[in-house]
Amino acid sequence: MSIADNVHSDVFGGKTTYGSSGETMGNLLTLKAGATNINTAVGGDTQTASGKADGNTLTVESGAKANKAIGGQAKAGAAEKNTVAVSGAVTEAVGGDTNGTASANQVNIAGGTVNAAIGGRGSTANGNSVAATEGTLQTATGGVSLTGDATDNVVRLAEKASVTEVYGAKAERDALRNRGEVLGSSAQTASIKKVAVSGAKHALLAAPAGTALAASLAAGSSAMTIVGAQAGRTAAENTVAVSRAVTGDIIGAISTSGDAVRNNVLVSADITGDVLGSQAAGSASGNTIRIENATVTGNVTGGKGAATENNTIALSGAAVTGTVSGGTAGSTGNTLAVYYNAARPTSEIQDFTNVENLHFYLGSDVSSTTPTLLQLGVMNKDITNLHVGVGVQGSAKVLAKDDVISLMKVAKGGKLTMPDTMANDATGMQGVSLLYEFSLAKQGEDELVAKVLKAGINAKTKSLTETRAGMAGFLNRGSDLLVGSGLDSMKAVTRKRGEEDSYSLWAAMDKGLFRAHTGSYVDTNGYNLAVGWAREFDRQEGKFLLSPFVEYGKGSYDSYLDDGTHGSGHVNYLGVGLLGRFEQESGLWAESAIRIGSSWSDYGGSLAEGIHTRYDERASYFSTSLGLGRTFADKAGDRTDVYLRYFYTRQSAAEATLSTGETYEFGATDSSRARLGLSYTHRDSDRSEIRAGVAYEFEFDGKATASFQGYDTASPSLYGGSYLVELAYRFAPKDSRLSYDWHVAGWQGKREGISGGVQVNWAF
């Protein structure tokens, strides 16, 4: 339906007025350029008691004017998936409007002027959105909740959209996981005064959901105040991100009567004004401010409130003309962290107060010639009672013994006061890999320096190589599957079929939980699968059984060092191979298998307090096995097998970069095993049999190695002996191509665990 004149002041694409639950769905209404005096335009309207407005669309084209533009409107029922598209002039545009639930409604603005744009408005507002690519807006709000919660609403604004105020959501109760995305360039002329959304998501920063409003902004350059959250009660875990120059104050969150805690402020553009982590009547603690490649003409404060503890202010290539303060109510747990920045090596501030911890983090190319990391504007500074520490970023070059790094200076001609000897209270760690011992001392009267005394590998890095040991053990289980239930399945399908020189499909799978003692230990839980096409050749010399196959393994693992360090992740492999067996009438037999493929794994764990490390790694593998044995059969059909098997598996060398920046070289992992065993098979009937076996296996290698910048980690190893006990049962119904197998195996010693499986074999 299209309207191109002003015959009616109120227009509807569809409307339901009778009944108690009438629905208005899928209506289309367009206001053309001639419609310039419309009071209310609604894509679809239902005024029944609990009716639903769903999937209606209203378009306001360029040149058209309306006071109210509503995609879908309901009295008390749901308003869902309605849309308003605006290129004209609208006082208020609402995607979905109801006293009930408003969800998944949209307002899309491609030009024109809009005084207020609201994605969805209702008793609760969920998943609504406002998007503007061009045009002028006064206020944009993703969702408005009249009496309840507003969740998962979003506002997206492009650089040509001029906006005054932006709200991801407004709610009477909680506003959770809402987002505000304001993307622009210096050409934007918008005056964006405030962005208030919950659970904001910026292009560079994902923020957690908060109990109040949160903000994310790439702002214009006019005067404004940006507040991440303002709440009467708790304002927590909100985020403000500013990537455009702003004149005005930046505040992570405000609570007028409660706490404002764990809020975040990220500044990467020049600010003319103050930066504040949070402001509260109660606690303003646990906030984080990061200023990177930016100048702040004002003060920077972690928290302003009745209690201000555990706030962190991080500077990286920053300049602050005022004072940096951890909080207004004391220094307990507050940290000033200074990071090396290659573009702007020296951060400059006038002074700092109410800080308990002063930490310096050295970067990728820091050396004795690097400019000082922090320059103060004050003449005199006393750091006697501070906890000073030095850390090194993971991607940095290894520092040499006796290297001297300039950490901080006061103004020229001033004096730095500190003890003659000061302990390094930080970890002194490069990423999570190298442990440095620094001495902290005063150089001259005005400079704090750190001198490298020694460096060594972190013993916890052994955890990184446990993944490789766990993968080696997991690949070995693939070999065990082939010579166990794999061979049983092959023989079952070929001999059940009874047709010489024809291929038969077989499959085998094991599911198990194993522990490998590696000097610590790795628990692996997963399944191994092999599928192949077997063919039997009956020749004068004996019977040949040959099968190409595809194999796959998928599992998870947990590794533990003796000190309790825990690593975890996933192990997977995919490959192909060839399996063959030769049997003579005398009972002598020989078998061999070759496997090649690719393995991949990941790791996650904490190798330093408060630092979670992860990596992904991929490698190729090659495996072969050889078995020799003899079968002794009695007249009743029972069989005794004595065998010796040898297994070799090589996992290729690989390189992986940790999330903390270090690049590790993992050496090739070789596993070399020999197994001596005995099994007894009792033929219960013509169609069933049961087998029991015992074996002893010894691993000659299985060592996993890794190094970082010439430092070798401790190496876990699978070396050692293990005992195997196995039990299997097979049943083949008469005159059927099906056979059924059940098997279980238990290990003790270097390898501990149990595996088993049930499978159905079908001789096609």
TORMARTOR-867885 format. One record per residue (C-alpha): x, y, z. Coordinates in steps of 0.2 Angstrom, whole numbers, plus 5000, padded with zeros to 4 digits. Each point is the difference from the previous one (the first is absolute). Last residue first. Layout:
<nodes>
XYZ...
</nodes>
This chain:
<nodes>
514147185009500749915015499350105014500950025017499150075015501150085013500150025019501550095008501350005013501350105009500750015017501450095008501850015006501550024989501750005009499349865011498349924998498949984985498249934997499349944984498149974995499249924985498349964993499749944983498549964990499849914983498950044985499949914984498849885006499749814998500349965018500350155011501850055003500550045018501750075006500650035018501650095005501150025016501650095003501350025013501550114996501550045011501150154998501950044999500950164999500450164990498550114996501050155003499750185005501450124996500550165011500150154988501550044990500650184999500850064984498650134995498649885006500349815000498949854999500249815003498849855001500849835004499149844995501649895001500249825004498249965004499849825007498549894999499549845009498549904995498549915006498649924990498249945001498949954985498249944999499249914985498349994991499249924985500649834999500049995019501050065015501650014991501250055013501450124995501550015011501250154998501950025004501050164998501750084998499950194995501350114994499950194999500950154991499150175001500950144992499550195003500850124988500550165009498850145004500750184997499150135010499550184995499750115015498650134999498949975015498749914989501449874996500749984983500249834994501349914989500149824996501149854999499249844992499149875010500949834998499249835004500849835002499249845006500849835002499049845003500549835007498749865001499449845008498249954995499149865007498449934991498549905005499349904985499649845010501449914992501350125006500750164992501750085002500250174992501750074997500650185000500950144992499450184999500650164992499450185002500250164991499550185004500350174991499350165007499750184994499950155012498850135005500050115016498950135008500550105015499350065016500650095016499050075014500950135011499450035018501549915008501249934987499949844990498150014999499349874988499349984983500649894986499549954982500249854989500249944982500549844992500349974982500249834991501049854996499849825005500949844996499549835006500949835001499549825004500849835001499349835004500649825004498649885004500649864989498750034987500850174997499450175003500450174992499350175006499950174992499550175005500150164989499850185006499150165000499950155012499050115011500550065018499350095014500550065018499150135010500550115015500550005018501550065010500150005019501550055011499849905016501950015005500249824995499450054982498349964994499349974983498149994995499549934983498750004987499649884986499749974981500849864990499849964981500649864989499849964982500449834994500949894986499849825004501049844996499849825007501149874992499749825003501349874999501449944988498949924988498950154999498350065007500050194998498850105012499450174996499650145013499350174997500250125015499350105014501050055015499450105016500850055016499050085014500450125014500650035017501950045004500750035017501850065000501249985015501650075008501649914996499049944985498849885008498749984986498249995006498749924989498150014997499349904986498849994985500649874987499349994982500149874986499350004983500049884985499550004982500349854990501049984984500049864988501449884996499249845008498250005005499649935017499150155006500249945018501849984997500350174994498850095012500749915016501850014995499950194997499150025017501249915010501550094991499250175006499549935017501849985005501450044987499150154994499450075016501749995008500750104986498750145003500449995018501850054996499350164992499250045017501649975009501050114989498650135001500250005019501950024999499750154988498850085012501249975015501250114991499150165005499949945018501949995001499950194999499749995019501950005003500150184994501650014990501550105007500650185000501450085011500550175008499150124988500150185006498450105002500250195001499150155010500750174995500150175009501550015011501349904990499449824996498949945014499849815001498949854997500949834998499249884988499849815000499249954984498849854998499849944982498449924993498450085006500150164990501850055005499949995019500650125014498649945010499750175008500750055017501850044994500750035017500850185004501850035006500650175004498250055004499150134990499950194998500150074982500750184999499850144988501250094988499049944985498349945004499849825007500649854991499349824998500449834994501750014991500649834996501849935004500649844992501249915012499549834994499150004983498250034996499149884989499250094986498250045003498549904994499449955017500050175008501250035014499650035018500750125013499450045018499950145012498949985016500050185007500550055017501650094995499450084984500350185005499950134986500850174997500050114985498349964994499749984981500349815000500749904986499649824998500849874989501750074999500750004982500749844994501949984999500249865013498849904990498149994996499649934983498449895003499450095016500450025018498550015012500250125016499049985015499750135014498949925014499250095015499450164991499050145008501050134991500850034983500950154992500150114984499949854988501049954985500149834992501749974991500249884986498750084988499949904984500949855008498950005015500749935017498649975012499850105017498849935013499450105015499249895012498750025014500049865013499750115015500450184995498850115009498250074998500250114984500649874989501549934990500550184996500850074984500350195001499950124986500850034983499849814996501049944985499849814995501149894989499349855010499350045017499049885011499050065015499449865011498750015014500249885014499250115014499050165000498750005014498850155004500150054982501150074986500949864990501549984989500350184997500850084985500250195001499950134985500750034983500049814995501249964986499849844990501149854993499249895013499050045016499349855009498950025015499549855011498750005014500149885015499350135012498850155001499149945016498550105007499350174994500949964984501050074986500949884988501649984989500250194998500850104986500150195001499950124986500750044983500249824994501249954985499649824993500349825005499050005016499349845008499050025016499549845009498849975015500349875013499050105013498750145002499249975017498450075007499050175002500450114985501049864990501050074986501049904987501550014989500150194999500850104986500050195003499950124986500850064983500249844990501249944987499449834992500449825006499050005016499549845008498950005016499649845008498849935014500549865012498950075014498850145004499149955016498550105006499350174994500949974984501050094987501149904988501450034988499950195001500750114986499950195003500050124985500950144992500349984981501249884992498949864994500149835010500449824996498949945014499649855011499050015015499249905015498350025009499749905016500249825007501449974987500349884986501849984995500850124988500849954983501350124995500850054983498450024989499150055016498749895009499050075014499249895013498850135005499850164990500250195004500950104987500050195004500350164992500349954982500150174990500149934983501150094987500949844994501550044989501249945013499449824997498549905006499449845008498750015015499649835006498949995015499549835007498849925012500549855010499050045015498950155006499249955016498450095008499250154993500949984984500850114987501049924987501550024987499850185004500750144988499950185002500450144987500249914984500650054982500049844989501350014987501349905010498949855003498949975015499549835007498949995015499749835008498849915012500549845008499050025016498850135007499149955016498450045008498750155002500150114985501549924991500750104986501149924987501350054987499950195004500650144988499750185006500250164990500349924983500650084983500249894985501149874993500549825004498849975015499649845008498849985015499849835007498849895011500649835008498950015015498950145008498949965015498550095004500150074983501050114988501049944985501450084989499750175006500450164989499750175007500150174991500349924983500650104984500349944983501249864994500249815000499249965017499649825005498949975015499849825004499049885011500749845007498950005016498750115008499149915014498450075007499450195001500450014982501150094987501149924987501250094988499750175007500350164991499650175009500150174992500249944982500750084984500549904985501249864997499349885013499749815000498949945014500049815004499049875010500749845005499049985016498750105009499249895014498350025007499450155011499450134988501049964985501050114987501149954986501150104989499650175009500350174992499450155011500050184994500249964982500850084985500449944983501350084989501149855000499049845003499249955016499949814999498949905013500249815001499049875010500849835005498949975016498750105009499249885013498350025008499849985019498550125003499750054982500750164994501049934986501150124989501049964985501250124990499550155010500050184995499550135012499850194997500350014982500250174992501349984986499349854990500550064983501849925001499349835002499549915017500149814998499049875009500249815000499149885010500749835005499049975016498650075010499449885013498349995009500049945018498550065009498850044985499850154990501250154996501349934987500950124989501149994985501150124990499350145011499950194997499650145012499950184994499049944984499850094984501850075000500749934984501249864994499549855010500549824994499349835005
</nodes>
